[in-house]
Amino acid sequence: MLLSFAMMATGGVFIFRGVGVIDCQSVSFSRRFATCFENDFGAIPGTIAGGALIAVGIVLFFAAMARFATVR
C-alpha cells in the first residue's frame, strides 16, 4: 500500500513538472530532474519532453490506482 502512495505521488510530480516544461524551447534531463532552456541548448524540445513527462505521470498514477483496487 505504501508503494501505491509513492507511485501516486511520483506520478503527480511528473505531471506537474511536465506542465512546467511544456513552454520551454528545449529541455535537458539532469540532476535537477529537468532543466528548462529558452534557447536550443537542451536535448529535447519542450513540447515533446512535457508530453512524455505527463504521459509517464498518468501511467504511474493510474497504475497505483489499479494497485489500490486489487489490495486485499
KOLGU-4560 file (N, C-alpha, C; in nm, 3 decimals, padded with zeros to 5 digits):
<recs>
<n_xx: 00.082 n_yy: -00.118 n_zz: 00.000 ca_xx: 00.000 ca_yy: 00.000 ca_zz: 00.000 c_xx: 00.088 c_yy: 00.126 c_zz: 00.000 mol: A seq: 1 type: MET>
<n_xx: 00.198 n_yy: 00.119 n_zz: 00.068 ca_xx: 00.289 ca_yy: 00.233 ca_zz: 00.069 c_xx: 00.349 c_yy: 00.257 c_zz: -00.070 mol: A seq: 2 type: LEU>
<n_xx: 00.373 n_yy: 00.148 n_zz: -00.142 ca_xx: 00.424 ca_yy: 00.161 ca_zz: -00.278 c_xx: 00.323 c_yy: 00.232 c_zz: -00.368 mol: A seq: 3 type: LEU>
<n_xx: 00.195 n_yy: 00.205 n_zz: -00.347 ca_xx: 00.091 ca_yy: 00.271 ca_zz: -00.426 c_xx: 00.088 c_yy: 00.421 c_zz: -00.399 mol: A seq: 4 type: SER>
<n_xx: 00.101 n_yy: 00.459 n_zz: -00.274 ca_xx: 00.107 ca_yy: 00.602 ca_zz: -00.240 c_xx: 00.229 c_yy: 00.669 c_zz: -00.303 mol: A seq: 5 type: PHE>
<n_xx: 00.342 n_yy: 00.600 n_zz: -00.300 ca_xx: 00.464 ca_yy: 00.655 ca_zz: -00.360 c_xx: 00.449 c_yy: 00.668 c_zz: -00.511 mol: A seq: 6 type: ALA>
<n_xx: 00.385 n_yy: 00.570 n_zz: -00.575 ca_xx: 00.362 ca_yy: 00.578 ca_zz: -00.720 c_xx: 00.269 c_yy: 00.693 c_zz: -00.755 mol: A seq: 7 type: MET>
<n_xx: 00.166 n_yy: 00.714 n_zz: -00.674 ca_xx: 00.073 ca_yy: 00.824 ca_zz: -00.700 c_xx: 00.144 c_yy: 00.959 c_zz: -00.684 mol: A seq: 8 type: MET>
<n_xx: 00.226 n_yy: 00.972 n_zz: -00.581 ca_xx: 00.300 ca_yy: 01.097 ca_zz: -00.560 c_xx: 00.399 c_yy: 01.122 c_zz: -00.673 mol: A seq: 9 type: ALA>
<n_xx: 00.469 n_yy: 01.018 n_zz: -00.715 ca_xx: 00.564 ca_yy: 01.032 ca_zz: -00.825 c_xx: 00.493 c_yy: 01.069 c_zz: -00.954 mol: A seq: 10 type: THR>
<n_xx: 00.380 n_yy: 01.006 n_zz: -00.979 ca_xx: 00.301 ca_yy: 01.040 ca_zz: -01.097 c_xx: 00.256 c_yy: 01.185 c_zz: -01.095 mol: A seq: 11 type: GLY>
<n_xx: 00.215 n_yy: 01.233 n_zz: -00.978 ca_xx: 00.176 ca_yy: 01.374 ca_zz: -00.964 c_xx: 00.291 c_yy: 01.469 c_zz: -00.991 mol: A seq: 12 type: GLY>
<n_xx: 00.409 n_yy: 01.434 n_zz: -00.940 ca_xx: 00.527 ca_yy: 01.518 ca_zz: -00.964 c_xx: 00.561 c_yy: 01.522 c_zz: -01.112 mol: A seq: 13 type: VAL>
<n_xx: 00.554 n_yy: 01.407 n_zz: -01.179 ca_xx: 00.581 ca_yy: 01.403 ca_zz: -01.323 c_xx: 00.481 c_yy: 01.487 c_zz: -01.401 mol: A seq: 14 type: PHE>
<n_xx: 00.355 n_yy: 01.479 n_zz: -01.364 ca_xx: 00.252 ca_yy: 01.556 ca_zz: -01.434 c_xx: 00.276 c_yy: 01.705 c_zz: -01.417 mol: A seq: 15 type: ILE>
<n_xx: 00.298 n_yy: 01.750 n_zz: -01.294 ca_xx: 00.319 ca_yy: 01.894 ca_zz: -01.271 c_xx: 00.450 c_yy: 01.943 c_zz: -01.334 mol: A seq: 16 type: PHE>
<n_xx: 00.554 n_yy: 01.861 n_zz: -01.333 ca_xx: 00.679 ca_yy: 01.902 ca_zz: -01.397 c_xx: 00.664 c_yy: 01.906 c_zz: -01.549 mol: A seq: 17 type: ARG>
<n_xx: 00.587 n_yy: 01.813 n_zz: -01.604 ca_xx: 00.560 ca_yy: 01.813 ca_zz: -01.747 c_xx: 00.486 c_yy: 01.937 c_zz: -01.791 mol: A seq: 18 type: GLY>
<n_xx: 00.390 n_yy: 01.980 n_zz: -01.711 ca_xx: 00.318 ca_yy: 02.105 ca_zz: -01.741 c_xx: 00.413 c_yy: 02.223 c_zz: -01.732 mol: A seq: 19 type: VAL>
<n_xx: 00.508 n_yy: 02.218 n_zz: -01.641 ca_xx: 00.603 ca_yy: 02.327 ca_zz: -01.624 c_xx: 00.703 c_yy: 02.341 c_zz: -01.738 mol: A seq: 20 type: GLY>
<n_xx: 00.742 n_yy: 02.230 n_zz: -01.800 ca_xx: 00.844 ca_yy: 02.238 ca_zz: -01.904 c_xx: 00.785 c_yy: 02.241 c_zz: -02.045 mol: A seq: 21 type: VAL>
<n_xx: 00.655 n_yy: 02.234 n_zz: -02.057 ca_xx: 00.595 ca_yy: 02.229 ca_zz: -02.191 c_xx: 00.614 c_yy: 02.360 c_zz: -02.266 mol: A seq: 22 type: ILE>
<n_xx: 00.632 n_yy: 02.473 n_zz: -02.195 ca_xx: 00.651 ca_yy: 02.602 ca_zz: -02.260 c_xx: 00.797 c_yy: 02.635 c_zz: -02.291 mol: A seq: 23 type: ASP>
<n_xx: 00.889 n_yy: 02.548 n_zz: -02.255 ca_xx: 01.031 ca_yy: 02.573 ca_zz: -02.277 c_xx: 01.068 c_yy: 02.550 c_zz: -02.423 mol: A seq: 24 type: CYS>
<n_xx: 01.170 n_yy: 02.619 n_zz: -02.468 ca_xx: 01.221 ca_yy: 02.597 ca_zz: -02.604 c_xx: 01.284 c_yy: 02.458 c_zz: -02.615 mol: A seq: 25 type: GLN>
<n_xx: 01.364 n_yy: 02.422 n_zz: -02.516 ca_xx: 01.425 ca_yy: 02.290 ca_zz: -02.512 c_xx: 01.447 c_yy: 02.249 c_zz: -02.367 mol: A seq: 26 type: SER>
<n_xx: 01.459 n_yy: 02.118 n_zz: -02.344 ca_xx: 01.470 ca_yy: 02.064 ca_zz: -02.209 c_xx: 01.584 c_yy: 01.964 c_zz: -02.206 mol: A seq: 27 type: VAL>
<n_xx: 01.657 n_yy: 01.963 n_zz: -02.097 ca_xx: 01.761 ca_yy: 01.864 ca_zz: -02.074 c_xx: 01.735 c_yy: 01.798 c_zz: -01.939 mol: A seq: 28 type: SER>
<n_xx: 01.741 n_yy: 01.667 n_zz: -01.934 ca_xx: 01.722 ca_yy: 01.595 ca_zz: -01.809 c_xx: 01.857 c_yy: 01.582 c_zz: -01.740 mol: A seq: 29 type: PHE>
<n_xx: 01.862 n_yy: 01.622 n_zz: -01.614 ca_xx: 01.988 ca_yy: 01.626 ca_zz: -01.541 c_xx: 01.961 c_yy: 01.592 c_zz: -01.395 mol: A seq: 30 type: SER>
<n_xx: 02.053 n_yy: 01.628 n_zz: -01.310 ca_xx: 02.038 ca_yy: 01.602 ca_zz: -01.166 c_xx: 01.922 c_yy: 01.678 c_zz: -01.105 mol: A seq: 31 type: ARG>
<n_xx: 01.887 n_yy: 01.791 n_zz: -01.164 ca_xx: 01.773 ca_yy: 01.869 ca_zz: -01.115 c_xx: 01.643 c_yy: 01.821 c_zz: -01.177 mol: A seq: 32 type: ARG>
<n_xx: 01.642 n_yy: 01.704 n_zz: -01.234 ca_xx: 01.527 ca_yy: 01.638 ca_zz: -01.295 c_xx: 01.502 c_yy: 01.686 c_zz: -01.437 mol: A seq: 33 type: PHE>
<n_xx: 01.472 n_yy: 01.811 n_zz: -01.458 ca_xx: 01.453 ca_yy: 01.864 ca_zz: -01.594 c_xx: 01.491 c_yy: 02.011 c_zz: -01.593 mol: A seq: 34 type: ALA>
<n_xx: 01.584 n_yy: 02.047 n_zz: -01.679 ca_xx: 01.629 ca_yy: 02.185 ca_zz: -01.687 c_xx: 01.568 c_yy: 02.249 c_zz: -01.810 mol: A seq: 35 type: THR>
<n_xx: 01.504 n_yy: 02.362 n_zz: -01.790 ca_xx: 01.437 ca_yy: 02.434 ca_zz: -01.898 c_xx: 01.532 c_yy: 02.536 c_zz: -01.959 mol: A seq: 36 type: CYS>
<n_xx: 01.543 n_yy: 02.537 n_zz: -02.091 ca_xx: 01.626 ca_yy: 02.633 ca_zz: -02.163 c_xx: 01.538 c_yy: 02.718 c_zz: -02.253 mol: A seq: 37 type: PHE>
<n_xx: 01.569 n_yy: 02.844 n_zz: -02.263 ca_xx: 01.496 ca_yy: 02.934 ca_zz: -02.352 c_xx: 01.558 c_yy: 02.940 c_zz: -02.491 mol: A seq: 38 type: GLU>
<n_xx: 01.660 n_yy: 02.858 n_zz: -02.514 ca_xx: 01.724 ca_yy: 02.850 ca_zz: -02.645 c_xx: 01.742 c_yy: 02.703 c_zz: -02.679 mol: A seq: 39 type: ASN>
<n_xx: 01.821 n_yy: 02.671 n_zz: -02.779 ca_xx: 01.835 ca_yy: 02.533 ca_zz: -02.825 c_xx: 01.949 c_yy: 02.456 c_zz: -02.758 mol: A seq: 40 type: ASP>
<n_xx: 01.986 n_yy: 02.489 n_zz: -02.635 ca_xx: 02.093 ca_yy: 02.419 ca_zz: -02.566 c_xx: 02.049 c_yy: 02.283 c_zz: -02.513 mol: A seq: 41 type: PHE>
<n_xx: 01.920 n_yy: 02.262 n_zz: -02.493 ca_xx: 01.871 ca_yy: 02.137 ca_zz: -02.438 c_xx: 01.869 c_yy: 02.025 c_zz: -02.540 mol: A seq: 42 type: GLY>
<n_xx: 01.842 n_yy: 01.905 n_zz: -02.492 ca_xx: 01.846 ca_yy: 01.788 ca_zz: -02.579 c_xx: 01.713 c_yy: 01.760 c_zz: -02.648 mol: A seq: 43 type: ALA>
<n_xx: 01.602 n_yy: 01.794 n_zz: -02.583 ca_xx: 01.470 ca_yy: 01.758 ca_zz: -02.633 c_xx: 01.384 c_yy: 01.884 c_zz: -02.640 mol: A seq: 44 type: ILE>
<n_xx: 01.303 n_yy: 01.898 n_zz: -02.744 ca_xx: 01.209 ca_yy: 02.012 ca_zz: -02.747 c_xx: 01.112 c_yy: 02.006 c_zz: -02.629 mol: A seq: 45 type: PRO>
<n_xx: 01.072 n_yy: 02.122 n_zz: -02.579 ca_xx: 00.989 ca_yy: 02.129 ca_zz: -02.459 c_xx: 00.855 c_yy: 02.061 c_zz: -02.472 mol: A seq: 46 type: GLY>
<n_xx: 00.791 n_yy: 02.071 n_zz: -02.589 ca_xx: 00.659 ca_yy: 02.010 ca_zz: -02.605 c_xx: 00.668 c_yy: 01.858 c_zz: -02.599 mol: A seq: 47 type: THR>
<n_xx: 00.774 n_yy: 01.801 n_zz: -02.655 ca_xx: 00.790 ca_yy: 01.656 ca_zz: -02.651 c_xx: 00.823 c_yy: 01.609 c_zz: -02.510 mol: A seq: 48 type: ILE>
<n_xx: 00.915 n_yy: 01.677 n_zz: -02.443 ca_xx: 00.953 ca_yy: 01.639 ca_zz: -02.307 c_xx: 00.835 c_yy: 01.656 c_zz: -02.212 mol: A seq: 49 type: ALA>
<n_xx: 00.761 n_yy: 01.766 n_zz: -02.225 ca_xx: 00.644 ca_yy: 01.787 ca_zz: -02.140 c_xx: 00.538 c_yy: 01.681 c_zz: -02.161 mol: A seq: 50 type: GLY>
<n_xx: 00.512 n_yy: 01.648 n_zz: -02.286 ca_xx: 00.414 ca_yy: 01.544 ca_zz: -02.316 c_xx: 00.456 c_yy: 01.408 c_zz: -02.264 mol: A seq: 51 type: GLY>
<n_xx: 00.584 n_yy: 01.377 n_zz: -02.275 ca_xx: 00.635 ca_yy: 01.249 ca_zz: -02.225 c_xx: 00.625 c_yy: 01.242 c_zz: -02.073 mol: A seq: 52 type: ALA>
<n_xx: 00.661 n_yy: 01.350 n_zz: -02.005 ca_xx: 00.652 ca_yy: 01.351 ca_zz: -01.859 c_xx: 00.507 c_yy: 01.338 c_zz: -01.813 mol: A seq: 53 type: LEU>
<n_xx: 00.416 n_yy: 01.406 n_zz: -01.881 ca_xx: 00.275 ca_yy: 01.396 ca_zz: -01.846 c_xx: 00.224 c_yy: 01.253 c_zz: -01.869 mol: A seq: 54 type: ILE>
<n_xx: 00.262 n_yy: 01.193 n_zz: -01.981 ca_xx: 00.219 ca_yy: 01.056 ca_zz: -02.011 c_xx: 00.270 c_yy: 00.956 c_zz: -01.907 mol: A seq: 55 type: ALA>
<n_xx: 00.397 n_yy: 00.969 n_zz: -01.870 ca_xx: 00.453 ca_yy: 00.879 ca_zz: -01.768 c_xx: 00.384 c_yy: 00.901 c_zz: -01.634 mol: A seq: 56 type: VAL>
<n_xx: 00.356 n_yy: 01.026 n_zz: -01.600 ca_xx: 00.287 ca_yy: 01.057 ca_zz: -01.476 c_xx: 00.147 c_yy: 00.997 c_zz: -01.472 mol: A seq: 57 type: GLY>
<n_xx: 00.075 n_yy: 01.005 n_zz: -01.582 ca_xx: -00.060 ca_yy: 00.948 ca_zz: -01.588 c_xx: -00.056 c_yy: 00.797 c_zz: -01.575 mol: A seq: 58 type: ILE>
<n_xx: 00.040 n_yy: 00.733 n_zz: -01.642 ca_xx: 00.053 ca_yy: 00.588 ca_zz: -01.633 c_xx: 00.085 c_yy: 00.546 c_zz: -01.490 mol: A seq: 59 type: VAL>
<n_xx: 00.178 n_yy: 00.615 n_zz: -01.425 ca_xx: 00.212 ca_yy: 00.582 ca_zz: -01.286 c_xx: 00.093 c_yy: 00.603 c_zz: -01.193 mol: A seq: 60 type: LEU>
<n_xx: 00.022 n_yy: 00.712 n_zz: -01.211 ca_xx: -00.091 ca_yy: 00.743 ca_zz: -01.123 c_xx: -00.201 c_yy: 00.637 c_zz: -01.136 mol: A seq: 61 type: PHE>
<n_xx: -00.235 n_yy: 00.601 n_zz: -01.259 ca_xx: -00.342 ca_yy: 00.503 ca_zz: -01.277 c_xx: -00.297 c_yy: 00.361 c_zz: -01.246 mol: A seq: 62 type: PHE>
<n_xx: -00.170 n_yy: 00.332 n_zz: -01.260 ca_xx: -00.119 ca_yy: 00.201 ca_zz: -01.216 c_xx: -00.130 c_yy: 00.190 c_zz: -01.064 mol: A seq: 63 type: ALA>
<n_xx: -00.104 n_yy: 00.299 n_zz: -00.994 ca_xx: -00.121 ca_yy: 00.298 ca_zz: -00.849 c_xx: -00.267 c_yy: 00.282 c_zz: -00.811 mol: A seq: 64 type: ALA>
<n_xx: -00.356 n_yy: 00.346 n_zz: -00.886 ca_xx: -00.500 ca_yy: 00.330 ca_zz: -00.858 c_xx: -00.543 c_yy: 00.184 c_zz: -00.882 mol: A seq: 65 type: MET>
<n_xx: -00.488 n_yy: 00.120 n_zz: -00.984 ca_xx: -00.519 ca_yy: -00.021 ca_zz: -01.010 c_xx: -00.465 c_yy: -00.109 c_zz: -00.897 mol: A seq: 66 type: ALA>
<n_xx: -00.348 n_yy: -00.073 n_zz: -00.845 ca_xx: -00.295 ca_yy: -00.150 ca_zz: -00.731 c_xx: -00.384 c_yy: -00.136 c_zz: -00.609 mol: A seq: 67 type: ARG>
<n_xx: -00.437 n_yy: -00.015 n_zz: -00.587 ca_xx: -00.530 ca_yy: 00.004 ca_zz: -00.475 c_xx: -00.655 c_yy: -00.082 c_zz: -00.491 mol: A seq: 68 type: PHE>
<n_xx: -00.701 n_yy: -00.098 n_zz: -00.612 ca_xx: -00.823 ca_yy: -00.176 ca_zz: -00.637 c_xx: -00.801 c_yy: -00.324 c_zz: -00.612 mol: A seq: 69 type: ALA>
<n_xx: -00.677 n_yy: -00.370 n_zz: -00.620 ca_xx: -00.650 ca_yy: -00.513 ca_zz: -00.602 c_xx: -00.593 c_yy: -00.546 c_zz: -00.464 mol: A seq: 70 type: THR>
<n_xx: -00.575 n_yy: -00.447 n_zz: -00.376 ca_xx: -00.520 ca_yy: -00.474 ca_zz: -00.242 c_xx: -00.627 c_yy: -00.540 c_zz: -00.158 mol: A seq: 71 type: VAL>
<n_xx: -00.589 n_yy: -00.644 n_zz: -00.088 ca_xx: -00.686 ca_yy: -00.717 ca_zz: -00.003 c_xx: -00.680 c_yy: -00.670 c_zz: 00.138 mol: A seq: 72 type: ARG>
</recs>
